Structures are given as structure tokens and as C-alpha cells.
């Protein structure tokens, strides 16, 4: 049954993959999964060989070796590929591929994993933890270096995977610092609108409406960063229409197609979101950020609320979460974010932001590990 399942996966990939005949390039570094690669900030592209794992590309020579040796699993293919490349370290920017957890022991080559996104109790690894991490997984899974957001995530993984863990925050967020001198005194609301998922869209427009109302009252320009700003015009227009129905076209949408969301947000003094990794990334850089979520009890997205994985209370100085709309709570959070003196803001929020995400400017920990391996 196991063999049949692996053969079915194999043939699925065979039909859609790009085939490469030549053996992969021997290199200093190997990246598992080419879908996302933030490492080129510190590693030259010529020094990095990519092992694709989503069926985009299959190396015929490596596959042929596996077949000759009667090795049919994805792990066998990965190990043979890595063996030929002979890197000094194996990297990945995804923290939820169980095959990666096995590569260090399988190949004898050091591995390094980044945390890709925030963790919640209702989505991803945690609700399926018994599937991803079977009994005694810590004896089977080993990663030499795991770079994670915070102590809560470190605790979760260290109970299930062996190796060294480092709290660095978000790898890509560590690239830059904001220039507070050039920031505009404006508000940006980070949209979580989804045309396919009503749970994500629930009350996004209502929160935006009340924030805009408070912004007008306090003479602060209100903007929305659309989720689909880099997608098709049709999708973007649907998102604009979703908000304009209640805001009556009295709102500015920040598009900036040639700029990253980081660049666009860091130019503004105040950030608000219902839930958002990038808003949390702004928070740990010292930017004023508020989190306001009102989702119904049965809505699984309520499990994404600020600080849930870190076991913070549902309400705090700059955040509020509830199953019912509470306008006074929106105003309370708004006032703390926009009216608190900056020195007090830093003093009051610092302990919370560190629980959510660390900030290792210029990724000193990562670069220290690379230097050690060299």
C-alpha cells in the first residue's frame, strides 16, 4: 500500500514536471523548495543549488540512480540529489515539510530551517500535530539549526524535533530598520479580505469603517493596503468594492505595485490590522501597530487573533479580540496607538512585542552560523 501511494505521487509529478537531464551543480549551499528563497540577501545565487520539491522539476539522472537502487520515496530522491551536490549546509525557508526534518540524519550534512509564518491553534501544524509529529518524533526528526519567531514556537518545535533552536523573529523582516524621521503621520489598515473565504472577510470592512471614522475625527489620513494589490485588476477591484460599500469611496488604497508591503508600511506612522504577520513585524521594529478583531464564535479565523499562540489575553494595551463588535474597544486601541507618547509606547509595548517576535537586525545569528560552517 505504501509503495503504491508513493508510485501514485511519483507519476503525478512525472506528468507535470520540467525534466532536467544533466546532474545538478555541485555547490556550497542547497535550498530545499524553490517556492520561496530569502537567502539570496546573504548568499550569491551562483553558490546555491535548488532542490525543487513541488514537482516543478525532476532531475532524470538522479531519478534513474534511485530506480536502479530500488529507491522510490521522495526522501530517497532528495538524499541522492543532495549527495551529488555535496553542499556544506542544506537550507529551507519552510518549517512544515517533514521530509526536511529527516535530511540531516539521512545525509550527514547540516540543515537549517526558517519559520515561514505565524503559528496558530486552528491552522497548519498545531491542529494536525499528531500527523506531522508522530509518537517519539523527537528521536526521528533532527535539524541542526532552527530559526524561529519566538519562545512559544521554540517550545512547540523543541518538544518534537531535536537540534539547536534560535529565536530570531522573521528572517526577511530583519533585513531593514524603519526611518522614523521620514514617516508620514498616516494610518494604514492591512486588509485580510478574501473573495473565496468569507471567514477571513468577516467584519474586515466594519473595523475599517470605525477606524476611518476615528481617523477623520482626529484629522489623520486613513489608507488601506489591499491584499490583492499585486493580483489581477479584477480581484483588486472586487476588494476595493468590498470596502467602498461601507466607506462610500472615501478611502485611499495604497497599491505601489513595484514596492514590497514592507516598504509601503514602514513609510507610515500607524498600522492597524485584524490579524497580520506583517503588522506584527512592524510592531517589533518599534512602529505603532494596533490589532482589532471581531469574528463570530464559530469562525476558525478567530484562532488567528493577536498573541493567541503566545497565550496573551484577548485584550491588551494595543489589541482587542472578541466575538462581538465593541466600538468602545476600537476607540480605546486607536487612542493608545495614535496618542501615546513614543517613549511611553516603547516602554509599554516592548515586553509584548518580544513575546510575539524577536528582531535580529541584519540576521546576525544566521550569518554567524554560516561563518562557522565555512
C-alpha positions as CSV (number, residue, x, y, z in Angstrom):
1,X,0.0,0.0,0.0
2,X,2.8,2.4,0.9
3,X,4.7,1.6,-2.3
4,X,1.5,2.2,-4.4
5,X,0.9,5.5,-2.7
6,X,4.5,6.7,-3.5
7,X,4.2,5.5,-7.1
8,X,1.0,7.4,-7.5
9,X,2.7,10.6,-6.2
10,X,5.6,9.9,-8.5
11,X,3.5,9.6,-11.6
12,X,1.6,12.7,-10.7
13,X,4.9,14.7,-10.6
14,X,6.2,13.0,-13.8
15,X,3.3,14.2,-15.9
16,X,3.6,17.9,-14.9
17,X,7.3,18.4,-14.2
18,X,10.1,20.0,-16.2
19,X,12.8,17.4,-16.8
20,X,16.5,18.0,-16.5
21,X,19.0,15.5,-17.8
22,X,22.3,16.9,-16.5
23,X,23.3,16.2,-13.0
24,X,22.7,19.1,-10.5
25,X,25.6,21.5,-9.9
26,X,27.9,20.8,-7.0
27,X,27.7,23.8,-4.7
28,X,28.3,25.3,-1.3
29,X,24.6,25.6,-0.4
30,X,21.5,23.7,-1.3
31,X,18.0,25.0,-0.9
32,X,15.1,22.6,-0.4
33,X,11.9,24.1,-2.1
34,X,12.4,26.9,-4.6
35,X,9.0,28.4,-4.0
36,X,10.5,30.9,-1.5
37,X,14.1,32.0,-1.3
38,X,15.1,34.8,1.1
39,X,18.6,33.6,1.4
40,X,20.0,35.5,-1.6
41,X,20.2,38.5,0.6
42,X,23.4,36.9,2.0
43,X,24.2,34.0,-0.4
44,X,25.1,34.5,-4.1
45,X,22.8,32.8,-6.5
46,X,25.7,31.0,-8.2
47,X,26.6,29.4,-4.8
48,X,23.1,28.0,-4.3
49,X,21.6,24.9,-6.0
50,X,17.8,24.4,-5.6
51,X,16.1,21.1,-5.0
52,X,12.5,21.5,-6.1
53,X,10.0,19.6,-4.1
54,X,6.6,20.6,-5.6
55,X,7.0,18.7,-8.8
56,X,8.2,21.7,-10.8
57,X,11.4,20.0,-11.8
58,X,12.8,16.4,-11.8
59,X,16.4,15.5,-12.4
60,X,16.4,12.5,-14.7
61,X,19.9,11.4,-13.8
62,X,19.2,11.4,-10.1
63,X,15.8,9.7,-10.6
64,X,17.5,7.0,-12.7
65,X,20.0,6.3,-9.9
66,X,17.2,5.9,-7.4
67,X,15.3,3.5,-9.7
68,X,18.4,1.4,-10.2
69,X,18.8,1.1,-6.4
70,X,15.1,0.3,-6.0
71,X,14.6,3.6,-4.0
72,X,11.2,5.1,-4.7
73,X,10.4,7.5,-1.9
74,X,10.7,11.3,-2.1
75,X,13.2,11.1,0.8
76,X,15.4,8.8,-1.3
77,X,15.3,11.1,-4.3
78,X,16.2,14.2,-2.1
79,X,19.0,12.3,-0.4
80,X,20.5,11.2,-3.7
81,X,20.2,14.8,-5.1
82,X,21.9,16.2,-2.0
83,X,24.6,13.5,-2.1
84,X,25.6,14.6,-5.6
85,X,25.5,18.4,-4.8
86,X,27.6,17.8,-1.7
87,X,26.7,21.2,0.0
88,X,28.2,22.5,3.3
89,X,24.6,23.1,4.5
90,X,21.0,22.4,3.5
91,X,18.6,25.3,3.8
92,X,14.8,25.7,3.7
93,X,12.5,28.7,4.3
94,X,9.6,26.4,5.1
95,X,9.1,24.9,8.6
96,X,6.4,22.4,7.8
97,X,7.9,19.8,5.5
98,X,8.6,16.7,7.5
99,X,11.0,15.3,4.9
100,X,13.3,18.2,5.8
101,X,13.3,17.1,9.4
102,X,14.9,13.8,8.2
103,X,17.6,15.1,5.9
104,X,20.4,15.8,8.4
105,X,20.4,12.2,9.7
106,X,19.9,10.8,6.2
107,X,22.7,12.7,4.5
108,X,25.1,13.6,7.3
109,X,25.0,17.2,6.2
110,X,24.0,20.1,8.5
111,X,20.5,21.6,8.0
112,X,19.0,25.0,8.7
113,X,15.3,25.8,8.7
114,X,13.5,29.2,8.9
115,X,10.0,29.7,10.3
116,X,7.8,30.8,7.3
117,X,4.8,32.4,9.0
118,X,3.0,32.8,12.3
119,X,1.6,29.8,14.1
120,X,-2.0,29.4,15.3
121,X,-4.0,26.7,17.1
122,X,-6.6,26.5,14.3
123,X,-4.5,26.1,11.2
124,X,-1.3,24.4,10.0
125,X,0.9,22.3,12.1
126,X,-0.7,22.6,15.5
127,X,-4.2,21.2,14.8
128,X,-2.5,18.4,12.7
129,X,0.4,18.0,15.1
130,X,-0.2,14.3,15.7
131,X,0.0,13.7,11.9
132,X,3.1,15.8,11.4
133,X,4.8,14.6,14.6
134,X,4.0,11.0,15.5
135,X,4.9,9.5,18.8
136,X,8.7,9.7,19.6
137,X,9.2,12.1,16.7
138,X,12.0,13.8,18.5
139,X,14.1,10.7,18.1
140,X,13.4,10.6,14.4
141,X,13.5,14.3,13.5
142,X,16.6,16.4,13.7
143,X,17.5,19.8,12.4
144,X,20.9,21.3,13.2
145,X,19.7,24.9,13.3
146,X,16.0,26.0,13.5
147,X,15.5,29.8,13.4
148,X,12.0,30.7,14.8
149,X,9.9,33.7,15.7
150,X,9.7,33.4,19.5
151,X,10.0,31.3,22.6
152,X,6.4,29.8,22.2
153,X,7.3,28.4,18.7
154,X,10.7,27.3,20.0
155,X,8.9,25.3,22.8
156,X,6.5,23.8,20.3
157,X,9.2,22.5,17.9
158,X,11.8,21.6,20.5
159,X,9.3,19.1,22.1
160,X,9.0,17.4,18.7
161,X,12.3,18.0,16.8
162,X,15.9,17.6,18.1
163,X,18.6,20.2,17.4
164,X,19.5,23.8,18.2
165,X,16.9,26.5,18.3
166,X,17.4,30.2,17.9
167,X,14.7,33.0,18.4
168,X,15.4,35.5,15.6
169,X,11.9,36.7,14.6
170,X,11.1,36.9,10.9
171,X,14.2,36.4,8.7
172,X,13.0,38.8,5.9
173,X,11.8,41.4,8.5
174,X,15.3,41.5,9.9
175,X,16.7,42.9,6.6
176,X,15.9,46.6,7.4
177,X,15.0,49.2,10.0
178,X,12.4,51.9,9.6
179,X,13.4,55.5,9.1
180,X,11.2,57.2,11.7
181,X,12.2,60.7,10.6
182,X,10.6,60.3,7.1
183,X,7.4,58.6,8.2
184,X,4.1,60.1,7.3
185,X,1.5,60.7,10.0
186,X,-1.0,58.4,8.4
187,X,-2.8,55.2,9.2
188,X,-2.6,52.1,7.1
189,X,-5.1,49.3,7.6
190,X,-3.8,45.9,6.4
191,X,-6.6,44.2,4.6
192,X,-7.4,40.5,5.0
193,X,-10.3,40.5,2.5
194,X,-10.8,37.2,0.7
195,X,-13.3,36.6,-2.1
196,X,-13.1,32.8,-1.5
197,X,-13.1,32.8,2.3
198,X,-16.0,34.6,4.0
199,X,-14.5,33.8,7.4
200,X,-11.4,35.9,6.6
201,X,-13.5,38.8,5.3
202,X,-16.0,38.8,8.2
203,X,-16.0,42.3,9.8
204,X,-12.9,43.5,8.0
205,X,-15.0,46.3,6.4
206,X,-16.7,47.1,9.8
207,X,-13.3,47.5,11.5
208,X,-12.0,49.6,8.6
209,X,-15.2,51.8,8.8
210,X,-14.8,52.6,12.5
211,X,-11.0,53.2,12.2
212,X,-11.7,55.6,9.3
213,X,-14.3,57.4,11.3
214,X,-11.8,57.9,14.2
215,X,-9.1,58.9,11.8
216,X,-11.3,61.6,10.3
217,X,-12.2,62.9,13.8
218,X,-8.5,63.1,14.6
219,X,-7.5,64.6,11.3
220,X,-5.3,61.7,10.3
221,X,-5.4,60.3,6.7
222,X,-6.7,56.7,6.5
223,X,-5.4,54.2,3.9
224,X,-6.0,50.6,3.1
225,X,-3.2,48.2,2.0
226,X,-5.2,45.8,-0.3
227,X,-4.4,42.1,0.0
228,X,-4.8,41.8,-3.8
229,X,-2.8,44.8,-4.8
230,X,-0.4,42.7,-6.9
231,X,-3.0,40.4,-8.4
232,X,-5.3,40.9,-11.4
233,X,-7.2,44.2,-11.7
234,X,-10.5,42.2,-11.4
235,X,-9.5,40.9,-8.0
236,X,-8.3,44.3,-6.8
237,X,-11.5,46.0,-7.9
238,X,-13.6,43.4,-6.0
239,X,-11.6,44.1,-2.9
240,X,-12.0,47.9,-3.3
241,X,-15.7,47.4,-3.9
242,X,-15.9,45.4,-0.6
243,X,-14.7,48.3,1.4
244,X,-16.2,51.1,-0.7
245,X,-19.7,49.8,0.0
246,X,-19.4,51.0,3.6
247,X,-16.7,53.7,3.2
248,X,-18.6,55.3,0.3
249,X,-15.4,55.7,-1.8
250,X,-13.9,58.0,0.9
251,X,-10.7,56.0,1.3
252,X,-7.3,55.7,-0.3
253,X,-5.9,52.4,-1.4
254,X,-2.2,52.0,-1.4
255,X,-1.1,50.0,-4.5
256,X,2.6,50.6,-5.1
257,X,2.9,47.6,-7.5
258,X,6.7,47.9,-7.7
259,X,7.2,48.0,-4.0
260,X,7.1,45.4,-1.2
261,X,4.5,45.6,1.5
262,X,7.3,46.2,3.9
263,X,8.4,49.4,2.0
264,X,4.8,50.7,1.9
265,X,4.0,50.1,5.5
266,X,7.3,51.4,7.0
267,X,6.6,54.8,5.5
268,X,3.6,55.4,7.8
269,X,3.4,56.1,11.4
270,X,0.4,53.9,12.4
271,X,-0.5,50.4,11.3
272,X,-3.8,48.5,12.1
273,X,-5.0,45.0,11.2
274,X,-7.4,42.4,12.4
275,X,-4.6,39.9,12.2
276,X,-1.4,40.1,10.2
277,X,2.2,38.7,10.4
278,X,3.5,41.8,8.6
279,X,1.8,44.1,11.1
280,X,3.5,42.2,13.9
281,X,6.8,42.5,12.0
282,X,6.2,46.3,12.0
283,X,5.4,46.2,15.8
284,X,8.8,44.6,16.7
285,X,10.6,47.3,14.7
286,X,9.1,49.9,17.0
287,X,6.3,51.0,14.7
288,X,2.9,51.7,16.4
289,X,0.6,48.9,15.5
290,X,-2.9,48.0,16.7
291,X,-4.8,44.7,16.3
292,X,-8.6,44.7,16.3
293,X,-10.5,41.6,15.6
294,X,-14.2,40.8,15.9
295,X,-15.2,37.4,14.5
296,X,-18.1,35.2,15.3
297,X,-17.6,32.2,17.7
298,X,-17.8,29.6,15.0
299,X,-15.3,31.4,12.8
300,X,-12.0,29.5,12.7
301,X,-10.1,32.7,11.8
302,X,-10.8,33.9,15.4
303,X,-7.9,31.5,16.2
304,X,-5.6,33.8,14.3
305,X,-6.1,36.6,16.8
306,X,-3.1,38.6,18.1
307,X,-1.0,36.7,20.7
308,X,-3.1,33.5,20.7
309,X,-0.1,31.1,20.3
310,X,1.8,33.1,22.9
311,X,-1.1,32.8,25.3
312,X,-1.7,36.5,25.6
313,X,-5.0,37.8,26.9
314,X,-7.7,38.6,24.4
315,X,-7.5,42.3,25.2
316,X,-4.4,44.4,25.9
317,X,-3.0,47.9,25.6
318,X,-2.8,47.9,21.7
319,X,-5.1,44.9,20.8
320,X,-8.6,43.6,21.3
321,X,-10.3,40.4,20.2
322,X,-13.9,39.4,20.7
323,X,-16.8,37.6,19.2
324,X,-19.0,40.7,19.2
325,X,-18.3,44.2,17.8
326,X,-17.3,46.6,20.6
327,X,-16.9,50.2,19.3
328,X,-15.5,51.5,22.6
329,X,-12.7,48.9,22.4
330,X,-11.8,50.0,18.9
331,X,-11.6,53.6,20.1
332,X,-9.5,52.5,23.2
333,X,-6.9,50.7,21.0
334,X,-7.0,53.6,18.4
335,X,-6.3,56.2,21.1
336,X,-3.4,54.2,22.6
337,X,-1.8,53.6,19.3
338,X,-2.1,57.2,18.0
339,X,-2.0,59.3,21.1
340,X,0.6,57.7,23.4
341,X,3.9,59.5,23.5
342,X,6.5,57.4,21.7
343,X,8.8,56.8,24.7
344,X,5.9,55.5,26.7
345,X,4.8,53.4,23.7
346,X,8.1,51.7,23.6
347,X,8.2,51.2,27.3
348,X,4.7,49.7,27.5
349,X,4.8,47.5,24.4
350,X,8.4,46.2,24.4
351,X,7.7,43.1,26.6
352,X,4.7,42.1,24.5
353,X,6.4,42.6,21.1
354,X,9.3,40.4,22.3
355,X,6.9,37.6,23.2
356,X,5.4,37.8,19.7
357,X,8.5,38.1,17.6
358,X,12.2,38.8,18.2
359,X,14.2,41.2,15.9
360,X,17.7,40.2,14.9
361,X,18.7,43.1,12.7
362,X,20.7,42.0,9.7
363,X,20.3,38.4,10.8
364,X,23.5,38.3,12.8
365,X,22.6,34.8,14.2
366,X,22.2,33.3,10.7
367,X,25.4,34.9,9.4
368,X,27.3,33.6,12.5
369,X,26.1,30.1,11.7
370,X,27.2,30.4,8.0
371,X,30.6,31.7,9.1
372,X,31.0,28.8,11.5
373,X,30.2,26.3,8.7
374,X,32.6,27.9,6.2
